[in-house]
Every structure is written in C-alpha cells, then in structure tokens.
C-alpha cells in the first residue's frame, strides 16, 4: 500500500513540463483506484497503517484534482484524451 502513496507523491513532486495538471489528476486518480481495489481484496488483512495510507491517497487526489471539480464531463473527456495523446 505504501508504494501507491510513494508513487503519487513522486508524481506530484516531479511534475514534468509535458505533464499537465489534469494529467496529474488522472494519474493520481488511477493510483487511488488501484489502491482501493487492492485494499478491498485484502480487507481481512488490512491494518490501521493501510487505512491511513488510503486517507493520504484520497487527500493527494483531492489536491491534484481540486481545480477540475467544476469542469463539464465533455471538457474532462477532451483533457483526458490530450493526456493519452501525449
């Protein structure tokens, strides 16, 4: 679980000029989604540390996506396509 938080923080800290803020939002969201799937698959084995890491990942996603909360679905799809093209 810690690997996901590390990846998100590394991505946020090392924003390359070719990676737009929306692409960072998409990347952070994907890391969070994967971590949530892993968390749910191991729900019987999770620890308090795992729960705290999930909270940190959610906060990282909220921070990365904050400026995109009010964009339309159509605009979000266009921005996402631009991320995939680059």
C-alpha positions as CSV (number, residue, x, y, z in Angstrom):
1,X,0.0,0.0,0.0
2,X,2.9,2.4,0.8
3,X,4.1,2.0,-2.8
4,X,1.0,3.8,-4.1
5,X,1.4,6.8,-1.8
6,X,5.0,7.0,-2.8
7,X,4.1,6.9,-6.5
8,X,1.5,9.7,-6.1
9,X,3.8,11.9,-4.1
10,X,6.7,11.3,-6.5
11,X,4.4,12.2,-9.4
12,X,3.2,15.3,-7.7
13,X,6.7,16.4,-6.7
14,X,8.3,15.8,-10.1
15,X,5.8,17.4,-12.4
16,X,7.4,17.4,-15.8
17,X,6.7,20.2,-18.2
18,X,5.0,17.7,-20.5
19,X,2.5,16.5,-17.9
20,X,-0.4,18.9,-17.4
21,X,-2.1,19.3,-14.1
22,X,-5.2,17.5,-15.4
23,X,-2.9,14.5,-16.4
24,X,-1.6,14.5,-12.9
25,X,-5.2,14.4,-11.6
26,X,-5.9,11.4,-13.9
27,X,-2.7,9.6,-12.8
28,X,-3.4,10.2,-9.1
29,X,-7.0,9.0,-9.6
30,X,-5.8,5.8,-11.2
31,X,-3.3,5.2,-8.4
32,X,-6.0,5.7,-5.8
33,X,-8.4,3.4,-7.7
34,X,-5.8,0.6,-7.9
35,X,-5.0,1.0,-4.2
36,X,-8.7,0.9,-3.3
37,X,-9.1,-2.3,-5.3
38,X,-6.1,-3.9,-3.5
39,X,-7.4,-2.6,-0.2
40,X,-10.8,-4.2,-0.7
41,X,-9.3,-7.5,-1.9
42,X,-7.3,-7.8,1.3
43,X,-10.0,-6.3,3.6
44,X,-9.5,-9.1,6.2
45,X,-5.7,-8.4,6.3
46,X,-5.8,-4.6,6.3
47,X,-4.2,-2.7,9.1
48,X,-4.6,0.8,10.6
49,X,-1.5,1.8,8.6
50,X,-3.3,0.7,5.4
51,X,-6.3,2.8,6.3
52,X,-4.1,5.8,7.0
53,X,-2.4,5.4,3.6
54,X,-5.8,5.3,1.9
55,X,-6.6,8.6,3.6
56,X,-3.3,10.1,2.3
57,X,-4.0,8.9,-1.2
58,X,-7.5,10.4,-1.1
59,X,-6.0,13.7,0.1
60,X,-3.4,13.6,-2.7
61,X,-6.1,13.0,-5.3
62,X,-8.3,15.8,-3.9
63,X,-5.3,18.2,-4.1
64,X,-4.3,17.1,-7.6
65,X,-7.9,17.4,-8.9
66,X,-9.1,20.4,-7.0
67,X,-9.1,22.9,-9.9
68,X,-11.0,20.4,-12.1
69,X,-14.0,19.8,-9.8
70,X,-16.4,22.0,-11.7
71,X,-15.5,21.2,-15.3
72,X,-18.0,19.6,-17.5
73,X,-17.9,15.9,-18.5
74,X,-17.2,16.8,-22.1
75,X,-14.3,19.1,-21.2
76,X,-12.9,16.4,-18.9
77,X,-13.0,13.9,-21.7
78,X,-11.2,16.3,-24.0
79,X,-8.5,16.9,-21.4
80,X,-8.1,13.2,-20.8
81,X,-7.7,12.5,-24.5
82,X,-5.0,15.1,-24.6
83,X,-3.2,13.2,-21.7
84,X,-3.5,10.0,-23.6
85,X,-2.1,11.5,-26.8
86,X,1.0,12.9,-25.2
